[in-house]
């Protein structure tokens, strides 16, 4: 008997394997316009979600000033419950974000 109304069970999360992730990244490279920012934005977003485990809403709201490439951390200020948290990132992730920032800046000129 449910006194507070019907409830639902959460679905188990799906864990992608390495082959599926590689296919996803390859497919993203074919998004149109191929020479535009869209494929780079989605690739960077997927990379952040996979390597750091941050929430999708945090990755989408992430601002350039919240990425500290000297300290290799993300200063996430717009979290799910509106508190600030610091997420360490690897040097390879920082390097990829730096390339993305440079390419995005170059294409906006």
PyMOL commands that set and color helices and strands:
alter all, ss='L'
color gray80, all
select helices_A, chain A and resi 18-28+38-52+56-61+64-66+91-108
alter helices_A, ss='H'
color red, helices_A
select strands_A, chain A and resi 67-68+73-76+85-88
alter strands_A, ss='S'
color yellow, strands_A
deselect
rebuild
show_as cartoon
